Amino acid sequence: MEMILRYQTGLRAEAVLLAAGADRMRIAVRDGADTVELRLVFGRWVSEDGGPLEIESLISIPNTGIEHFCPDPAPMTRTAGNTMWTI
């Protein structure tokens, strides 16, 4: 599964999901030297250094098992004021 991450600084990065659980993900970031572990803390994904990030997109192949990891995804949108709203 491919994904696009958006860090708090506004930086976007392409990544590939290698493994996922209910509150952890192991990913490989494009041009990165090593894999990265993301953790779900109080409902937000954070990087290894504790910085929050957003998963902007997930590109999945049907019937590959994402259902156990993300059973009911809630789409989000960004307003002009950079406020996140769940739709």
C-alpha positions in Angstrom: 0.0 0.0 0.0 1.3 3.4 -0.9 0.7 6.5 1.1 1.4 10.2 1.3 2.4 11.7 4.7 2.2 15.3 5.6 4.4 16.4 8.5 3.6 19.3 10.8 6.1 21.5 8.9 4.1 21.0 5.7 6.6 18.7 4.2 5.0 15.8 2.2 6.6 12.4 1.7 5.7 9.3 -0.2 5.9 6.1 1.7 5.0 2.4 1.5 3.2 0.6 4.3 5.1 -2.5 5.3 3.2 -3.6 8.4 0.3 -2.2 10.4 -1.5 -2.9 13.6 -4.2 -1.1 15.6 -1.8 1.6 16.9 1.5 1.2 15.0 2.7 1.2 11.4 6.0 0.3 10.0 6.7 2.3 6.8 9.5 2.9 4.3 9.7 6.6 3.3 10.9 7.3 -0.2 14.6 8.1 -0.3 14.9 7.2 3.4 17.8 5.2 4.7 15.7 3.0 7.1 12.2 2.1 8.0 10.1 4.3 10.3 7.6 3.4 13.0 4.5 5.5 13.3 2.4 5.3 16.5 -1.2 6.3 17.2 -1.2 8.5 20.3 -4.5 9.9 21.6 -6.1 9.6 18.2 -3.2 11.1 16.2 -0.4 9.5 14.3 3.1 10.6 15.4 6.5 10.0 14.0 9.4 8.4 15.9 10.5 11.8 17.3 6.9 12.4 18.6 6.0 15.0 15.9 2.4 14.7 14.7 1.7 13.9 11.1 -1.3 13.3 8.8 -1.8 10.5 6.4 -3.1 12.4 3.4 -3.8 9.4 1.2 -3.7 5.7 1.1 -3.6 3.9 -2.2 -4.6 0.3 -1.7 -5.3 -2.8 -3.8 -8.7 -4.2 -3.0 -8.9 -7.3 -0.7 -5.4 -6.9 0.7 -6.3 -6.7 4.4 -6.5 -3.0 5.1 -9.9 -3.6 6.7 -8.4 -4.8 10.0 -6.2 -1.7 10.2 -8.7 1.0 9.1 -12.2 -0.5 9.3 -14.2 2.8 8.9 -12.0 5.6 7.5 -13.3 9.1 8.0 -12.5 11.4 5.2 -11.1 14.8 6.2 -10.8 18.1 4.6 -8.7 21.2 5.2 -10.3 24.6 5.3 -8.7 27.9 4.6 -7.9 28.3 8.2 -6.1 24.9 8.3 -8.7 23.4 10.6 -9.2 19.7 10.2 -12.9 18.5 10.1 -14.1 15.0 9.9 -16.9 14.6 7.4 
